Amino acid sequence: MRDYFDIDAIPGERWFPKETGFTEDLPLYWGDWGVSSEVDTLRAVLMRRPGREVESFDAAAVRFSDEPIDVELMRQQHDAVADVYRQNGVKVYYVEEQREDRPNAVFCRDLLFMTPEGAILTRPGMAARRGEERYVAKVLSDIGVPIIKTVSGDGFFEGANAMWVDRHTCVVSTGSRCNRSGFEQVRTELERMDVAVYHMQQPYSNIHIDGIMNPASNEAIMVHASQVPYDIIDMLKKKGFKILEVPSQTELREHFSCNFVALEPGRVLMPEGSPRAQELLEKNGIQVETINISEIIKGKGALHCITAFLKRG
């Protein structure tokens, strides 16, 4: 009988993975971030205070109004919005660095879409905006917001092409600022988080959801009735939402009456100049605070557009 050396067996692995989900790890390793609602108490936002990029530009090329902008007043109005947020306990972060040929960069909502796990970094549809997202990515990295997806390939998608209905429901619209590839990339990411995604065809006359539809509470949503597809309204009604139809197209177009920001369920900050819409909201139990953003509106965007949500609830 042959003699054999007795060699110890290779031991088993002693380092085992931590079996936790990303949302559990988020506050431990990244920070207190996450959004799955348009109305839960606002806690943190990302904004871009108008910089040198608004001092000289071709208005037609960047889709601004041809009315001259009072740059200092624009900055003052932007500061006033940020002050309202701070007075309501909201942490305001800024995109400090940006290209000097991108005046639309003030509209931060378009550059990211926040989820329960972190940010989806967008890819703007318009050539005059592409590249802004690079500087948003830098800020998110610096403050500890994880970027869980960057829209890439032939896809394009902007943050205002998506709207949370609740933790498990989101509307994503296609149109001139979100193509089918961008939609599918976002849908895949959201469905992984157990979110049902409802497709909405953006009307030819609009580019983003928040220009024609915006929740004011968990029970009430303002819509421009002629511009929102029936299937979306039907879904919202079945979820218990009261549909508040924008009473004035003039207020909607000229003063962005639908482009408000919910500070908490049933309390919104709204651009000045829409008394009929304000009355409708208040008659339905919504507290409304208004603010003058006349110069910001010349960029064809308003409060919701300049505010990227980082934390709600």
C-alpha positions as CSV (number, residue, x, y, z in Angstrom):
1,M,0.0,0.0,0.0
2,R,1.4,3.3,-1.1
3,D,2.0,6.1,1.4
4,Y,0.4,9.5,0.7
5,F,1.1,12.9,2.1
6,D,-1.8,14.2,4.1
7,I,-2.6,17.6,2.5
8,D,-5.1,19.9,4.2
9,A,-8.2,20.6,2.1
10,I,-8.7,24.1,0.6
11,P,-10.9,25.9,3.1
12,G,-14.2,27.4,2.2
13,E,-14.8,31.1,1.7
14,R,-14.8,33.1,4.9
15,W,-15.9,36.4,3.5
16,F,-19.6,36.5,2.7
17,P,-21.6,39.2,0.9
18,K,-23.8,41.6,2.8
19,E,-27.3,40.6,1.8
20,T,-29.0,44.0,1.8
21,G,-30.7,46.0,-0.9
22,F,-29.4,49.3,-2.2
23,T,-32.1,51.4,-0.5
24,E,-30.9,49.9,2.9
25,D,-27.3,50.8,2.1
26,L,-28.1,54.3,0.8
27,P,-28.2,56.2,4.1
28,L,-25.2,54.2,5.4
29,Y,-22.8,54.7,2.6
30,W,-24.1,57.6,0.5
31,G,-26.5,59.9,2.3
32,D,-30.1,60.7,2.9
33,W,-31.4,60.8,-0.7
34,G,-34.4,59.4,-2.6
35,V,-37.6,60.4,-4.3
36,S,-40.7,58.4,-5.2
37,S,-43.3,61.2,-5.0
38,E,-43.9,64.6,-6.4
39,V,-45.6,65.8,-3.2
40,D,-44.0,64.2,-0.1
41,T,-42.3,66.7,2.1
42,L,-39.4,68.3,0.2
43,R,-36.1,67.8,2.0
44,A,-33.3,68.5,-0.5
45,V,-33.0,70.0,-4.0
46,L,-30.3,70.8,-6.7
47,M,-30.4,74.1,-8.4
48,R,-28.3,76.2,-10.8
49,R,-28.1,79.9,-9.9
50,P,-28.0,81.8,-13.2
51,G,-24.3,82.5,-14.1
52,R,-22.4,84.0,-16.9
53,E,-24.3,81.8,-19.4
54,V,-27.4,84.1,-19.1
55,E,-25.5,87.3,-19.8
56,S,-25.2,86.9,-23.5
57,F,-26.9,84.4,-25.8
58,D,-29.0,83.9,-28.9
59,A,-32.6,83.6,-27.5
60,A,-34.0,81.9,-30.6
61,A,-31.2,79.3,-30.6
62,V,-31.8,78.3,-27.0
63,R,-35.6,78.5,-27.0
64,F,-35.8,81.6,-24.7
65,S,-38.3,84.4,-25.1
66,D,-37.1,87.3,-27.3
67,E,-37.8,89.7,-24.4
68,P,-34.7,91.1,-22.8
69,I,-33.7,89.5,-19.5
70,D,-32.8,91.6,-16.5
71,V,-30.0,89.3,-15.4
72,E,-29.6,90.6,-11.9
73,L,-33.3,90.4,-11.3
74,M,-33.3,86.9,-12.6
75,R,-30.6,86.0,-10.0
76,Q,-32.5,87.8,-7.3
77,Q,-35.7,85.9,-8.1
78,H,-33.8,82.6,-8.2
79,D,-32.3,83.4,-4.8
80,A,-35.8,84.2,-3.5
81,V,-37.0,80.7,-4.5
82,A,-34.1,79.1,-2.8
83,D,-34.8,81.1,0.3
84,V,-38.4,79.9,0.4
85,Y,-37.1,76.3,0.2
86,R,-34.7,77.0,3.1
87,Q,-37.4,78.6,5.2
88,N,-39.3,75.3,4.8
89,G,-36.4,73.2,5.9
90,V,-35.1,72.2,2.5
91,K,-31.4,71.8,1.9
92,V,-30.4,73.6,-1.3
93,Y,-27.4,72.3,-3.3
94,Y,-26.0,74.2,-6.3
95,V,-24.4,73.3,-9.6
96,E,-21.6,75.8,-9.3
97,E,-19.7,75.0,-12.5
98,Q,-21.4,75.0,-16.0
99,R,-20.7,75.7,-19.6
100,E,-21.0,79.4,-20.4
101,D,-23.0,78.7,-23.6
102,R,-25.8,76.9,-21.8
103,P,-28.4,79.4,-20.4
104,N,-31.0,76.6,-20.1
105,A,-28.8,75.1,-17.4
106,V,-31.0,77.0,-14.8
107,F,-33.6,74.3,-15.5
108,C,-32.1,71.6,-13.4
109,R,-35.1,69.3,-13.4
110,D,-34.3,68.2,-16.9
111,L,-30.8,67.0,-16.0
112,L,-31.7,64.3,-13.6
113,F,-34.6,62.2,-12.4
114,M,-34.4,61.0,-8.8
115,T,-35.5,57.6,-7.7
116,P,-35.6,55.7,-4.4
117,E,-32.1,54.4,-5.1
118,G,-30.4,57.5,-6.6
119,A,-30.3,59.6,-9.7
120,I,-30.9,58.7,-13.3
121,L,-28.6,61.1,-15.2
122,T,-30.3,62.3,-18.3
123,R,-29.3,63.0,-21.9
124,P,-31.0,66.2,-23.1
125,G,-32.8,66.1,-26.4
126,M,-31.9,69.6,-27.6
127,A,-28.4,70.2,-28.9
128,A,-28.4,73.6,-27.1
129,R,-28.6,71.7,-23.8
130,R,-26.5,68.7,-24.3
131,G,-23.4,68.6,-22.1
132,E,-25.1,70.4,-19.1
133,E,-25.5,67.0,-17.5
134,R,-21.8,66.5,-17.2
135,Y,-21.6,69.2,-14.5
136,V,-24.6,67.8,-12.7
137,A,-22.9,64.4,-12.5
138,K,-19.9,66.1,-10.9
139,V,-22.0,67.7,-8.2
140,L,-24.0,64.5,-7.5
141,S,-20.7,62.7,-7.0
142,D,-19.3,65.4,-4.7
143,I,-22.4,65.4,-2.4
144,G,-22.8,61.6,-2.4
145,V,-25.9,61.0,-4.6
146,P,-25.4,57.7,-6.4
147,I,-25.9,57.8,-10.2
148,I,-27.6,54.5,-10.9
149,K,-28.1,55.0,-14.6
150,T,-26.9,57.4,-17.3
151,V,-29.1,57.5,-20.4
152,S,-26.8,56.6,-23.2
153,G,-26.5,55.1,-26.7
154,D,-29.1,56.7,-29.1
155,G,-31.5,57.5,-26.2
156,F,-32.4,60.9,-24.9
157,F,-34.6,61.7,-21.9
158,E,-35.1,64.7,-19.7
159,G,-36.1,64.6,-16.0
160,A,-39.4,66.5,-16.6
161,N,-40.4,63.7,-18.9
162,A,-41.2,61.6,-15.8
163,M,-43.6,62.1,-13.0
164,W,-44.1,60.0,-9.9
165,V,-47.6,59.0,-9.0
166,D,-46.7,56.9,-6.0
167,R,-43.8,54.6,-4.9
168,H,-44.9,51.9,-7.4
169,T,-46.2,54.0,-10.2
170,C,-44.5,56.5,-12.6
171,V,-45.6,58.2,-15.8
172,V,-42.8,58.6,-18.5
173,S,-43.5,60.6,-21.7
174,T,-42.0,60.4,-25.1
175,G,-41.8,63.3,-27.5
176,S,-39.2,65.8,-28.7
177,R,-37.2,65.5,-25.4
178,C,-37.5,61.7,-24.8
179,N,-37.3,59.1,-27.6
180,R,-38.3,55.5,-27.4
181,S,-34.7,54.4,-26.6
182,G,-34.6,56.8,-23.7
183,F,-38.0,55.7,-22.5
184,E,-37.0,52.0,-22.5
185,Q,-33.7,52.7,-20.6
186,V,-35.6,54.6,-17.9
187,R,-38.4,52.0,-17.8
188,T,-36.0,49.2,-17.4
189,E,-34.4,50.9,-14.4
190,L,-37.7,51.7,-12.8
191,E,-39.2,48.3,-13.3
192,R,-36.2,46.8,-11.5
193,M,-37.4,48.9,-8.5
194,D,-40.9,47.4,-8.7
195,V,-42.3,50.5,-10.4
196,A,-45.1,50.2,-13.0
197,V,-44.3,52.6,-15.8
198,Y,-47.2,54.2,-17.8
199,H,-46.3,55.5,-21.2
200,M,-47.6,59.0,-22.1
201,Q,-47.3,60.5,-25.6
202,Q,-46.2,64.1,-25.2
203,P,-48.4,66.4,-27.2
204,Y,-46.7,68.2,-30.2
205,S,-47.3,71.5,-28.4
206,N,-45.5,70.5,-25.2
207,I,-42.1,69.1,-24.3
208,H,-42.5,68.1,-20.7
209,I,-45.1,66.6,-18.4
210,D,-44.9,69.4,-15.8
211,G,-46.2,71.9,-18.3
212,I,-49.5,70.1,-18.5
213,M,-49.8,67.9,-15.4
214,N,-48.6,68.2,-11.8
215,P,-49.8,66.7,-8.5
216,A,-50.6,69.1,-5.7
217,S,-51.3,66.4,-3.1
218,N,-51.8,62.7,-2.8
219,E,-55.4,63.2,-3.7
220,A,-55.4,66.1,-6.2
221,I,-53.7,66.7,-9.5
222,M,-53.8,69.7,-11.9
223,V,-54.0,68.9,-15.6
224,H,-54.5,70.7,-18.9
225,A,-57.3,68.5,-19.9
226,S,-57.0,68.9,-23.7
227,Q,-53.3,67.8,-23.6
228,V,-53.3,64.8,-21.3
229,P,-54.2,61.4,-22.8
230,Y,-57.4,59.7,-21.5
231,D,-55.6,56.6,-20.4
232,I,-53.4,58.6,-18.0
233,I,-56.3,60.4,-16.5
234,D,-58.2,57.2,-16.2
235,M,-55.3,55.6,-14.3
236,L,-55.1,58.6,-12.0
237,K,-58.8,58.5,-11.3
238,K,-58.6,54.8,-10.5
239,K,-55.9,55.6,-8.0
240,G,-58.2,58.1,-6.3
241,F,-56.9,61.4,-7.6
242,K,-59.3,64.3,-8.1
243,I,-58.7,65.8,-11.4
244,L,-58.4,69.6,-11.3
245,E,-58.6,71.0,-14.8
246,V,-56.5,74.1,-15.6
247,P,-59.2,76.8,-16.0
248,S,-57.1,79.2,-18.2
249,Q,-54.9,78.3,-21.1
250,T,-53.5,81.9,-20.9
251,E,-52.4,81.4,-17.3
252,L,-50.9,78.1,-18.3
253,R,-48.9,79.4,-21.2
254,E,-48.0,82.9,-19.9
255,H,-47.5,82.3,-16.2
256,F,-46.9,78.5,-16.0
257,S,-49.8,77.8,-13.6
258,C,-49.2,74.1,-13.7
259,N,-45.5,74.4,-13.1
260,F,-45.6,74.6,-9.3
261,V,-43.6,72.8,-6.6
262,A,-45.2,70.9,-3.8
263,L,-43.5,71.7,-0.5
264,E,-45.5,69.0,1.2
265,P,-48.8,67.2,0.4
266,G,-51.4,69.9,-0.1
267,R,-49.1,72.9,0.0
268,V,-47.5,74.4,-3.1
269,L,-45.2,77.2,-4.2
270,M,-46.6,78.6,-7.5
271,P,-45.5,81.3,-9.9
272,E,-47.4,84.6,-9.6
273,G,-50.0,85.6,-12.2
274,S,-52.5,82.7,-12.2
275,P,-55.4,83.8,-10.0
276,R,-57.9,81.4,-11.6
277,A,-55.6,78.3,-11.1
278,Q,-54.8,79.5,-7.6
279,E,-58.4,79.8,-6.7
280,L,-59.1,76.3,-8.1
281,L,-56.4,74.8,-6.0
282,E,-57.4,76.7,-2.8
283,K,-61.1,75.7,-3.3
284,N,-59.9,72.1,-3.3
285,G,-58.0,72.4,0.0
286,I,-54.5,73.2,-1.4
287,Q,-52.5,75.9,0.4
288,V,-50.9,78.1,-2.2
289,E,-47.9,80.5,-1.8
290,T,-46.9,82.5,-4.9
291,I,-43.6,84.0,-5.9
292,N,-42.6,86.4,-8.7
293,I,-40.2,84.6,-11.2
294,S,-40.9,86.9,-14.2
295,E,-37.3,86.8,-15.5
296,I,-37.0,83.0,-15.1
297,I,-40.2,82.5,-17.1
298,K,-38.5,84.2,-20.1
299,G,-36.6,81.0,-20.4
300,K,-39.9,79.2,-21.0
301,G,-39.7,77.3,-17.7
302,A,-40.8,78.0,-14.1
303,L,-40.5,76.7,-10.6
304,H,-40.7,73.0,-11.2
305,C,-38.2,73.3,-14.0
306,I,-35.5,75.0,-12.0
307,T,-35.8,72.5,-9.1
308,A,-34.3,69.0,-9.2
309,F,-35.6,67.0,-6.3
310,L,-33.0,65.0,-4.3
311,K,-35.0,64.0,-1.3
312,R,-38.7,63.9,-0.5
313,G,-40.4,62.4,2.5
